[in-house]
Amino acid sequence: MDQQQEQQVISAILAGDVDAYAVLVNRYQQPIFNLAFRMTSSQADAADLAQEAFIKAYEQLYRLRQGQKFFPWLYTIALNQTRNFLRKNKAAKTLPIDDCEPVSGLDYSAQQEERMCAQLDGQRVQEALAGLPFDYREAVILRYREELSMEDLAAALEISVSGAKMRVHRGLRKLREMMETDDHGKQNAL
């Protein structure tokens, strides 16, 4: 669905066509569920959180600015719902971005980026992703699993584009370190 079609659906919903919302739900339910599942590791909690996000988005749809993309806006709602849930349940530990040492250079070669994208489907990477601090995990997932542009990622996380790039970079670096540590541990065990 392109931006124009999405705007037509949103206009129909705002004009009173309640059934038109199903188009948006069908289009985005899987990425929203995936976000909640990866953050909570619970299918039941993820389903509940996704449903809550869609309900809240429907109730607040009138706040979506004309021309604003729906998915980053919805993703922000789902992300906030999940963060609130995790805070209430004390299930996640976050690492403030300021606590990390600064690094230079944000760009990875295209080959490294393609390799990282391919690996995101592997079980080993999923386990390592689960071990990342929440802020980094969500940035890496948005960029490589949901394939958001840096601009859309920044909008979803409500941070600057440079902040989004830094968060993805640091998340990838930490993920790489975790996987290398895991590789060395397995080699030493042999």
N, C-alpha and C positions, 0 to 999 in steps of 0.2 A: 504494500500500500504506500503510495507516494504522499508527500506532504499535502498536496491539494485534495486528494481523496480523504485523507485524515481530517482536514479542516471541514470538508463537507459533512462528514459523519458527526463531528463535534457540533457543527451548526445545527444539524438535525436533532441531536440530543438536547441542545439548549433550547430548541424550538418546541420541545415536548415529546419527541419520538424516543420513548424509553427503550424500545427494542433495538434501536441503533447502537446502544452501548455494547450489545453483544458482539458487534464487529470488533470493537477495541479489545474487549475481554478475550475473544478468541485469538486475536493477533498477538497479544502480549502476555497471556497467562503463563506460558511456559517460562519465559525469561524471569518473570516476577517470582514464580514458584522456585526456580533454580536459585535465585538470589537468596531467598529466605532459607531454602534447604541447605545451601552451602554455609550459611552463617549459623544455622541452628543445629544442623545434622539430624533433624527430626522431620519426617514427612508430615506428621500430624500438625506440628507447629508451623511448618512451612505452608501447608494448605490454609491454615487459619490466618496466618499473616498475609498471604497473598489475597485471600478474600477480603480481609480488613482493608488492605491497600486499595483494592478496586472499589470498595464501598466508599471509602474516604475520597478517592479521586472523583467518583460520581457526584458525591455531595458537594465537592469543591470545584467542579468543572468550570463554573462561571468565573473562577479566578484565573484560569489559563488565559494568558494574553494572546491576542490575535497574532497569528504567525509563529507562536512558540510551539516547538515540537512537543508532542504529547508524551512520547516514551521517556525522555529524560525527566520530565516533570513527574510522571507516574513512578519512575524508578526512585526518584528522590523521596516520594511519599513512602514507598515500600521500604526503602533503606532506613528512613526515620522510624517506621513502625518496627522494623527488625531491631534497630539499635535500642529503642525503648524497651522492647521485649527482653533483649539480652541484659540490659541494665537492671531491669526488675528481677531477672532470674540469676543475675551475677554469673552468667555462663561464659562471658567473654572477657578476656583481658586485653586492653588496648595499650599501645605504646604511643605516647605523644610523638608527633613527627619532629618536634624540637629536640627530643632526647637522642636523636640519631646524629652521627657525625656527618658533616657536609661532605659531598663528593663532587668531583668535577666531571663534566661530560654526561649528557643525558641520552645520547643517541647510541643505539646498538646497530650493528650491520643488519642488512635485510636478511642475511642468512641466519644470524642468531635469532632474529625476531620470528622467522618462519619455523625454526627449530623449536622455539619456546611455544609457539601456537600449537604445533603438532603434539608436543609433550603434554599439554594441558588436559588431554583426554586420558592419559595414563593413570593407573591407580596410584602409583608411587607419587606422582605430582599432586594428585588429589589429597593424599595424606599430608604432603608437605604444605600444600595450600591451607589445609585445616590448621596447621601449626603457625601460620603467619599471623602477626598482629592484625586485628580487625581492619584498621585503616588501609593497610597494604593489601590485604586479601581482597577487599571490595574493589580497590582500584585495578588490581591485576585481572580479576574476574570480569569487570566491566570492559576493560580494554581488549582482552584476548578471548574470553568466552562469549561475551555479548557483542563484541566487535564495535564498540562505540568509538567514535572519533574522540580526539583529546578535548575538543570543544564540548561535545555532548557529555563526555565523562566529567569534565569540570562543572558543567551545569547540574548534572545528577548529584555530584558530591558537594555542590555549592561552594566550590573553591575556584581559584584562578586557574587558567590553562597551565601556567608554569608550575603551580602547585600540583596539578594533576600529573604533569610530566614527571615531576620529582617523586611523587608518591608511587607511580608505576615503576620508575627506575629503581627506587629503593626496595620496592616489593620484589622486583625481579632479581635484584642483587641478593636479597635475603633468601629468596627461594633457591637461587643457584647455590648459595653457601650451605643451605640445609641439605640440598641434594648431594653436594660434594662431600659433606660430612657423612651422610648416609652411605655413599659409595665407599669412602675410606673405611668406615666401620665394617662394611660387608667384606672388603678385601682383607682387612686384618683378621677377621674371623675365619677366613679360609686358610 
